[in-house]
Amino acid sequence: MSLTLNELDTHLFKCADIIRDAVDPTDYKEYILPLVYYKTISDEFEKQYEQNVDEYGEDFARRDNLYDVPIVPEGHLWDDLRAVNDRVDKALNDAFEGLTEENPELKDVFRANYIEADALDDDRLGRLIEHLKKPDLNRDNVPPDMLGEAYMDLVRDFAEAEGKSGGQFFTPPHIVELCVRLVDDFEDGDEFHDPTVGSGGMLIEAAKYYREQGGDPTKLRYTGQEINPDIAAIARMNLFIHGLTNWEIKREDSLSSPQFTDGDDLERFDYVLANFPFSANWAKSDLQDDPYGRFDWHEKLPRADRGDFAFIMHMASQLKHPNTDGTGGKAAIVIPHGVLFRKHESRYRKHMLENDMVEAIVGLPENLFQNNSIPSAILVLNTDKAAEREGEVQLVHAADEAFYEELSNQNELTDEGVAHIVDNFREWTTEERVSRPVSLDEIRENDYNLNIALYVDTTEPEEDIAVGEELATLRELQAERDEIEARMSQHMEALNYE
């Protein structure tokens, strides 16, 4: 019987049970995700190697050009690891080191040091390796789509186990899906970028969506930058396991040290998708004279302790522009609500509005994220808006209960809610208490304040009062009161009360 996604999810997450209490839940991802990745490579390589031996013989079976997966060195297949009984931690470190030496492109992917994890003894590591012996994770047995989804589910489970800090590398799936669909107009050759890539969810969702629309996701390019080396490694493993080939994940802080450059300029992309860290500190003093000219929306830079608009300016600079690139670019950026109305930031809102790059703003419900409960929104930028949308911004109020459901510890957008938002955006719909296109003139009158409630009446309507029915009810109540008073008077007289 073929394996289901749920069965694969359950099997992989049981790895956590094996190392529970030996390592902190915040470290599950450090030790388990690389092993699942290694098992995937080992199983697919072993399958291809056997095919190549049959076709070319053992002397030629290891030629690099015969494989579309990393080559596993001799002695380091999964069954070789299973045979180790002593110093399993060293055997794992050696296996990852050997795989990296054989495949230099895997540099910085494997960062876990199993020797340093004292509580991960031979027994626990042996049981972990043995648990992962089945199922076979080659592509014939488990399609890349299913394996990729199971790996992403594992990332999500570990983020939830990690609690608040887990939200730093994982964005809830429905928010990711919404971001992708708000910029949907993909075609072969398009380039996607996420400057705060985390575990790679935005890029993977773009690939998944393109596949669902009949496209070939291997014909898109995916790039991302991540400051945390351990999380960057997870993103690399994640993209590989999803069967994507044309991708590149780089390290360093995107604001202080952007890695995707084109000479003296930033590289520009068709699409930017991001969920940056809200209101984080940024190196303002070091970037007063930014060599890429990213922060020139006003003579005053954003506050050093609130980098929201620094990230937005950076992403806007990464979008293709029709004047220089022949085509425009789109971005869907998750933002804290304060970006829309904080008074001292109106100068930055003015710049992006007067340059007509704001296409839409979607207000989201509160408590959607693990690491904060504040309301958020999605800012949609477009450097080449359609002529009929010029001078307008579509505002969508999607914070009502019709768009989400309450879970045990947070809220979650529903499929219907996501579809409702996307339909209203694509159709440029005016819907009572939900959405309407707003002219730039009207926004100017409000000093560039983009608080959705200024433009879309989000209050619940009061029920109409049927005056005749209410008067009839009042008369009935008055008659009932008069009857009760009369009976009370009779009782009082009978008891000689005055």
C-alpha positions as CSV (number, residue, x, y, z in Angstrom):
1,M,0.0,0.0,0.0
2,S,1.4,3.4,-0.9
3,L,2.4,5.9,1.8
4,T,0.1,8.8,2.6
5,L,1.2,12.3,3.6
6,N,-0.3,11.9,7.0
7,E,1.6,8.6,7.6
8,L,4.8,10.2,6.5
9,D,4.2,13.2,8.7
10,T,3.6,11.0,11.7
11,H,6.6,8.8,11.0
12,L,9.0,11.8,10.7
13,F,7.8,13.6,13.7
14,K,8.3,10.5,15.9
15,C,12.0,11.4,15.5
16,A,11.3,14.0,18.1
17,D,10.1,11.4,20.6
18,I,13.4,9.6,20.3
19,I,15.5,12.6,21.3
20,R,13.0,14.2,23.7
21,D,14.5,15.2,27.0
22,A,18.0,14.7,25.5
23,V,18.0,18.1,23.8
24,D,15.9,21.2,24.2
25,P,12.8,21.4,21.8
26,T,14.4,24.5,20.3
27,D,17.2,22.2,19.0
28,Y,15.0,19.5,17.4
29,K,15.4,21.1,14.0
30,E,19.2,21.2,14.4
31,Y,19.6,17.4,14.7
32,I,16.6,15.9,12.9
33,L,16.1,18.0,9.8
34,P,19.7,17.3,8.5
35,L,19.2,13.5,9.1
36,V,16.0,13.5,7.1
37,Y,17.8,15.4,4.3
38,Y,20.7,13.0,4.4
39,K,18.4,10.0,4.2
40,T,16.6,11.6,1.2
41,I,19.9,12.0,-0.6
42,S,21.2,8.6,0.3
43,D,18.1,6.8,-0.9
44,E,17.9,8.6,-4.2
45,F,21.6,8.3,-4.8
46,E,21.6,4.6,-4.0
47,K,18.7,4.0,-6.5
48,Q,20.5,6.0,-9.2
49,Y,23.8,4.3,-8.5
50,E,22.4,0.8,-8.9
51,Q,20.8,1.9,-12.2
52,N,24.2,3.3,-13.4
53,V,26.0,0.1,-12.4
54,D,23.6,-1.9,-14.4
55,E,24.1,0.4,-17.4
56,Y,27.8,1.5,-17.2
57,G,29.5,-0.9,-14.8
58,E,31.0,-0.1,-11.4
59,D,34.1,1.6,-12.9
60,F,32.0,4.4,-14.4
61,A,28.9,4.4,-12.1
62,R,30.1,7.3,-9.9
63,R,30.7,9.9,-12.7
64,D,29.3,13.2,-11.6
65,N,27.3,13.9,-14.7
66,L,25.2,10.8,-14.2
67,Y,23.5,12.2,-11.0
68,D,21.0,14.9,-10.3
69,V,21.5,14.6,-6.5
70,P,24.7,15.0,-4.4
71,I,27.0,12.0,-4.6
72,V,27.2,10.0,-1.4
73,P,30.8,8.9,-0.7
74,E,31.5,5.2,-0.3
75,G,31.0,3.9,3.2
76,H,28.4,6.7,4.0
77,L,25.2,5.3,2.7
78,W,22.3,5.0,5.2
79,D,22.9,1.3,5.7
80,D,26.5,2.1,6.5
81,L,25.4,4.4,9.3
82,R,23.0,1.7,10.6
83,A,25.9,-0.7,11.0
84,V,27.7,1.7,13.4
85,N,27.4,0.7,17.1
86,D,30.1,2.7,18.7
87,R,30.7,6.5,18.5
88,V,27.6,7.0,16.3
89,D,28.0,10.8,16.9
90,K,31.4,10.7,15.2
91,A,30.1,8.6,12.4
92,L,27.4,11.1,11.7
93,N,29.8,14.0,11.7
94,D,32.1,12.2,9.4
95,A,29.2,11.3,7.0
96,F,28.1,15.0,6.7
97,E,31.7,16.1,6.4
98,G,32.4,13.5,3.6
99,L,29.2,14.5,1.8
100,T,30.2,18.1,1.8
101,E,33.8,17.4,0.6
102,E,32.4,15.3,-2.2
103,N,29.8,18.0,-3.1
104,P,31.3,21.5,-2.4
105,E,27.9,23.1,-3.2
106,L,26.7,21.8,0.1
107,K,29.1,24.0,2.1
108,D,27.4,25.5,5.2
109,V,24.3,23.3,4.7
110,F,25.2,20.9,7.6
111,R,25.9,22.7,10.8
112,A,24.8,20.2,13.5
113,N,27.6,18.7,15.6
114,Y,26.4,15.5,17.0
115,I,29.5,15.0,19.2
116,E,28.8,18.2,21.1
117,A,25.3,17.0,22.0
118,D,26.3,15.0,25.0
119,A,22.9,13.6,25.7
120,L,22.6,12.2,22.2
121,D,24.4,8.9,23.1
122,D,24.9,5.8,20.9
123,D,21.5,4.4,22.0
124,R,19.4,7.5,21.0
125,L,21.3,8.2,17.8
126,G,21.2,4.5,16.8
127,R,17.4,4.4,17.4
128,L,17.0,7.6,15.4
129,I,18.9,6.2,12.4
130,E,17.1,2.9,12.7
131,H,13.7,4.7,12.8
132,L,14.5,6.5,9.6
133,K,15.5,3.3,7.7
134,K,11.9,3.1,6.4
135,P,10.3,4.3,4.3
136,D,12.7,4.5,1.3
137,L,12.7,8.2,0.4
138,N,13.8,8.0,-3.2
139,R,11.6,9.8,-5.8
140,D,10.0,6.7,-7.1
141,N,8.7,5.7,-3.7
142,V,7.9,9.2,-2.3
143,P,7.2,11.9,-4.9
144,P,9.2,15.1,-4.3
145,D,5.9,17.0,-3.8
146,M,4.8,14.8,-0.9
147,L,8.3,14.6,0.6
148,G,8.6,18.4,0.4
149,E,5.3,18.9,2.0
150,A,6.2,16.4,4.8
151,Y,9.5,18.2,5.3
152,M,7.7,21.6,5.5
153,D,5.2,20.1,8.0
154,L,8.2,18.9,10.1
155,V,9.6,22.5,10.0
156,R,6.2,23.8,11.1
157,D,5.9,21.2,13.9
158,F,9.4,22.2,15.2
159,A,8.5,25.8,15.0
160,E,5.4,25.2,17.1
161,A,7.4,23.1,19.6
162,E,9.9,26.0,19.8
163,G,7.1,28.4,20.7
164,K,7.6,32.1,20.3
165,S,11.1,32.0,18.8
166,G,9.9,29.5,16.2
167,G,8.0,32.3,14.5
168,Q,11.3,33.8,13.5
169,F,11.9,31.2,10.8
170,F,8.4,30.0,9.9
171,T,5.4,31.9,8.5
172,P,1.9,30.3,8.8
173,P,1.0,28.5,5.5
174,H,-2.2,30.5,4.7
175,I,-0.4,33.8,5.0
176,V,2.3,32.5,2.7
177,E,-0.3,31.3,0.2
178,L,-2.1,34.7,0.3
179,C,1.2,36.6,-0.4
180,V,1.9,34.4,-3.4
181,R,-1.6,34.7,-4.8
182,L,-1.6,38.5,-4.4
183,V,1.2,38.8,-6.9
184,D,0.2,35.9,-9.2
185,D,1.1,36.4,-12.8
186,F,4.0,34.0,-13.2
187,E,5.7,32.7,-16.3
188,D,8.8,30.7,-17.1
189,G,12.0,32.5,-16.4
190,D,10.6,34.6,-13.5
191,E,12.8,35.3,-10.6
192,F,11.7,35.3,-6.9
193,H,13.5,36.7,-4.0
194,D,13.0,36.7,-0.2
195,P,15.5,38.9,1.7
196,T,14.5,37.4,5.1
197,V,14.0,33.9,3.8
198,G,13.8,31.9,7.0
199,S,13.1,28.3,6.2
200,G,12.2,29.1,2.6
201,G,8.4,28.9,2.8
202,M,7.6,31.8,0.6
203,L,9.8,30.5,-2.3
204,I,8.5,27.0,-1.9
205,E,4.9,28.2,-2.0
206,A,5.6,30.1,-5.2
207,A,6.9,26.9,-6.8
208,K,4.0,24.9,-5.5
209,Y,1.5,27.4,-6.8
210,Y,3.1,27.6,-10.2
211,R,3.0,23.8,-10.5
212,E,-0.7,23.8,-9.5
213,Q,-1.4,26.3,-12.3
214,G,0.2,24.0,-14.9
215,G,3.7,25.6,-14.9
216,D,7.0,24.0,-14.4
217,P,8.6,25.3,-11.2
218,T,12.1,24.2,-12.2
219,K,11.9,27.0,-14.9
220,L,11.7,29.7,-12.2
221,R,14.6,31.1,-10.2
222,Y,14.5,31.3,-6.4
223,T,16.9,33.3,-4.2
224,G,16.9,34.3,-0.6
225,Q,19.1,35.8,2.1
226,E,19.1,34.9,5.8
227,I,21.1,36.2,8.7
228,N,20.9,33.1,10.9
229,P,23.3,30.4,9.6
230,D,21.3,27.5,11.0
231,I,18.0,28.7,9.5
232,A,19.8,29.4,6.2
233,A,20.9,25.8,6.2
234,I,17.3,24.6,6.7
235,A,16.2,26.8,3.8
236,R,18.8,25.1,1.5
237,M,17.7,21.6,2.6
238,N,14.1,22.5,2.2
239,L,14.5,23.8,-1.4
240,F,16.4,20.7,-2.4
241,I,13.9,18.3,-0.9
242,H,11.1,20.0,-2.8
243,G,12.9,19.0,-6.0
244,L,13.8,22.6,-7.0
245,T,17.1,23.1,-8.8
246,N,17.6,26.8,-9.8
247,W,18.0,28.3,-6.3
248,E,20.5,30.1,-4.2
249,I,20.4,31.0,-0.5
250,K,23.1,33.4,0.9
251,R,24.0,34.4,4.4
252,E,24.3,37.8,6.0
253,D,22.0,40.6,7.0
254,S,20.0,41.9,4.0
255,L,20.1,45.6,5.1
256,S,23.7,45.8,6.2
257,S,25.2,43.4,3.7
258,P,23.0,42.6,0.7
259,Q,24.5,39.6,-1.1
260,F,22.5,39.7,-4.4
261,T,24.1,42.5,-6.3
262,D,24.8,43.4,-9.9
263,G,28.0,45.4,-10.0
264,D,27.4,48.6,-8.0
265,D,23.7,48.1,-8.0
266,L,21.3,45.7,-6.3
267,E,20.1,42.7,-8.3
268,R,16.4,43.3,-9.2
269,F,13.7,40.6,-9.3
270,D,10.3,40.0,-10.8
271,Y,8.8,39.1,-7.4
272,V,9.8,39.8,-3.8
273,L,8.0,37.9,-1.0
274,A,8.9,38.5,2.6
275,N,7.9,38.4,6.2
276,F,10.6,40.5,7.8
277,P,11.2,40.8,11.6
278,F,8.7,43.4,12.9
279,S,10.1,46.6,14.4
280,A,13.7,45.2,14.7
281,N,16.8,47.3,15.3
282,W,18.8,48.1,12.2
283,A,22.3,49.5,11.5
284,K,21.0,53.0,10.7
285,S,24.3,54.8,11.6
286,D,26.3,52.6,9.3
287,L,23.9,53.1,6.3
288,Q,23.5,56.9,6.3
289,D,25.3,56.9,3.0
290,D,24.1,53.6,1.6
291,P,26.1,52.7,-1.6
292,Y,23.0,51.3,-3.2
293,G,20.8,54.4,-2.5
294,R,18.1,52.3,-0.9
295,F,17.1,54.6,1.9
296,D,16.5,57.9,0.0
297,W,12.7,58.2,0.4
298,H,13.3,61.1,2.8
299,E,16.3,63.0,4.2
300,K,15.6,61.4,7.6
301,L,16.1,57.6,7.8
302,P,13.7,55.4,9.8
303,R,14.4,55.1,13.5
304,A,17.3,52.8,14.5
305,D,15.0,50.8,16.8
306,R,12.3,50.3,14.2
307,G,13.5,49.0,10.9
308,D,10.1,48.3,9.3
309,F,10.5,50.9,6.5
310,A,14.2,50.2,6.1
311,F,13.1,46.7,5.0
312,I,10.3,48.0,2.8
313,M,12.7,50.4,1.1
314,H,15.2,47.6,0.6
315,M,12.6,45.4,-1.0
316,A,11.3,48.2,-3.2
317,S,14.9,48.6,-4.5
318,Q,15.0,44.9,-5.4
319,L,12.0,45.1,-7.7
320,K,12.4,45.4,-11.5
321,H,11.3,48.7,-12.9
322,P,10.0,49.2,-16.5
323,N,12.2,52.3,-17.0
324,T,15.4,50.3,-16.4
325,D,14.5,46.6,-16.8
326,G,11.8,46.7,-19.5
327,T,9.3,45.2,-17.1
328,G,8.0,45.8,-13.6
329,G,8.2,43.9,-10.4
330,K,5.7,43.0,-7.6
331,A,6.1,42.5,-3.9
332,A,3.9,41.0,-1.2
333,I,5.3,42.0,2.2
334,V,3.9,41.1,5.7
335,I,4.0,44.2,7.8
336,P,2.9,45.3,11.3
337,H,-0.2,47.5,11.3
338,G,1.8,50.5,12.6
339,V,3.5,50.9,9.3
340,L,0.1,52.1,7.9
341,F,-0.5,55.0,10.3
342,R,2.5,55.8,12.5
343,K,2.7,59.6,12.2
344,H,6.4,60.1,12.0
345,E,6.5,57.6,9.1
346,S,4.0,59.4,6.9
347,R,7.0,60.8,4.9
348,Y,7.9,57.3,3.8
349,R,4.3,56.4,3.0
350,K,4.1,59.6,0.9
351,H,7.1,58.6,-1.2
352,M,5.8,55.2,-2.1
353,L,2.2,56.5,-2.7
354,E,3.3,59.5,-4.8
355,N,5.4,57.1,-6.9
356,D,2.3,55.0,-7.3
357,M,3.9,51.7,-6.3
358,V,1.3,50.7,-3.7
359,E,-1.2,48.5,-5.3
360,A,-3.1,47.0,-2.3
361,I,-3.1,46.7,1.5
362,V,-4.8,43.7,3.2
363,G,-5.6,44.1,6.9
364,L,-5.3,40.7,8.6
365,P,-6.7,39.3,11.9
366,E,-4.7,39.5,15.1
367,N,-2.9,36.5,16.7
368,L,-2.0,34.8,13.4
369,F,1.7,34.3,14.3
370,Q,3.4,32.3,17.0
371,N,5.9,35.0,17.9
372,N,3.4,37.9,18.3
373,S,-0.3,38.5,18.5
374,I,-0.5,42.0,17.1
375,P,-2.6,42.8,14.0
376,S,-0.6,42.7,10.8
377,A,-1.2,43.4,7.1
378,I,0.1,42.6,3.7
379,L,1.6,45.4,1.6
380,V,1.4,44.8,-2.1
381,L,3.8,46.8,-4.2
382,N,3.8,47.0,-8.0
383,T,6.3,49.1,-10.0
384,D,4.2,48.8,-13.2
385,K,0.5,49.0,-12.2
386,A,-2.1,48.5,-14.9
387,A,-3.4,51.7,-16.3
388,E,-6.9,51.3,-14.8
389,R,-5.4,51.0,-11.4
390,E,-3.1,54.0,-11.5
391,G,-3.7,56.5,-8.8
392,E,-5.7,54.1,-6.6
393,V,-5.0,51.6,-3.8
394,Q,-7.2,48.6,-3.1
395,L,-7.8,48.4,0.6
396,V,-9.2,45.1,2.1
397,H,-10.4,44.7,5.6
398,A,-10.0,40.9,6.3
399,A,-9.8,41.0,10.1
400,D,-13.4,39.9,10.8
401,E,-14.3,36.3,11.8
402,A,-15.6,35.6,8.3
403,F,-11.9,35.3,7.2
404,Y,-10.4,33.1,10.0
405,E,-11.0,30.4,12.5
406,E,-9.9,30.3,16.1
407,L,-7.5,27.4,17.0
408,S,-6.3,26.4,20.4
409,N,-3.5,28.9,20.6
410,Q,-3.8,31.2,17.6
411,N,-6.0,32.2,14.7
412,E,-5.7,30.9,11.2
413,L,-7.0,32.2,7.9
414,T,-9.4,29.9,6.2
415,D,-9.3,28.7,2.6
416,E,-12.5,30.6,2.0
417,G,-11.1,33.7,3.6
418,V,-8.0,33.6,1.4
419,A,-10.1,33.2,-1.7
420,H,-12.4,36.1,-0.7
421,I,-9.4,38.4,-0.3
422,V,-7.8,37.4,-3.6
423,D,-11.1,37.7,-5.5
424,N,-11.6,41.2,-4.1
425,F,-8.1,42.3,-5.0
426,R,-8.2,40.8,-8.5
427,E,-11.6,42.2,-9.4
428,W,-10.8,45.6,-7.7
429,T,-14.0,45.1,-5.8
430,T,-16.0,47.5,-3.7
431,E,-17.7,45.4,-1.0
432,E,-19.4,46.9,2.1
433,R,-17.3,46.7,5.2
434,V,-14.7,44.6,3.3
435,S,-13.0,46.5,0.5
436,R,-12.8,49.4,-1.9
437,P,-10.3,51.1,-4.2
438,V,-9.3,54.4,-2.7
439,S,-7.9,57.3,-4.8
440,L,-4.6,58.9,-4.1
441,D,-6.4,62.3,-3.7
442,E,-8.4,60.9,-0.8
443,I,-5.3,59.4,0.8
444,R,-3.5,62.8,0.5
445,E,-6.4,64.5,2.4
446,N,-5.7,62.1,5.2
447,D,-2.0,63.0,5.3
448,Y,-1.0,59.7,3.8
449,N,-2.5,57.7,6.7
450,L,-3.3,54.2,5.4
451,N,-5.3,53.0,8.4
452,I,-7.9,50.9,6.6
453,A,-10.7,52.0,9.0
454,L,-10.4,55.5,7.5
455,Y,-11.5,54.3,4.1
456,V,-13.5,51.1,4.7
457,D,-16.3,51.2,7.3
458,T,-15.5,48.2,9.4
459,T,-18.2,48.7,12.1
460,E,-21.0,46.2,12.3
461,P,-24.3,47.7,11.2
462,E,-27.0,48.3,13.8
463,E,-30.1,46.3,13.4
464,D,-33.1,48.1,11.9
465,I,-35.7,48.9,14.6
466,A,-39.3,48.0,13.7
467,V,-41.0,50.9,15.5
468,G,-44.5,49.5,15.3
469,E,-43.5,46.1,16.6
470,E,-41.5,47.7,19.5
471,L,-44.5,49.9,20.5
472,A,-46.8,46.9,20.5
473,T,-44.3,45.0,22.7
474,L,-44.1,48.0,25.0
475,R,-47.9,48.2,25.3
476,E,-48.1,44.4,26.1
477,L,-45.5,44.9,28.8
478,Q,-47.3,47.9,30.3
479,A,-50.5,45.9,30.4
480,E,-48.8,43.0,32.1
481,R,-47.3,45.4,34.6
482,D,-50.7,47.0,35.3
483,E,-52.2,43.5,35.9
484,I,-49.4,42.5,38.3
485,E,-49.8,45.8,40.3
486,A,-53.5,45.3,40.6
487,R,-52.9,41.8,42.0
488,M,-50.3,43.0,44.4
489,S,-52.7,45.7,45.6
490,Q,-55.4,43.1,46.3
491,H,-52.9,41.0,48.3
492,M,-51.7,44.0,50.3
493,E,-55.3,44.9,51.2
494,A,-56.0,41.3,52.3
495,L,-53.0,41.4,54.6
496,N,-53.9,44.8,56.0
497,Y,-50.8,46.4,54.5
498,E,-51.1,50.1,53.7
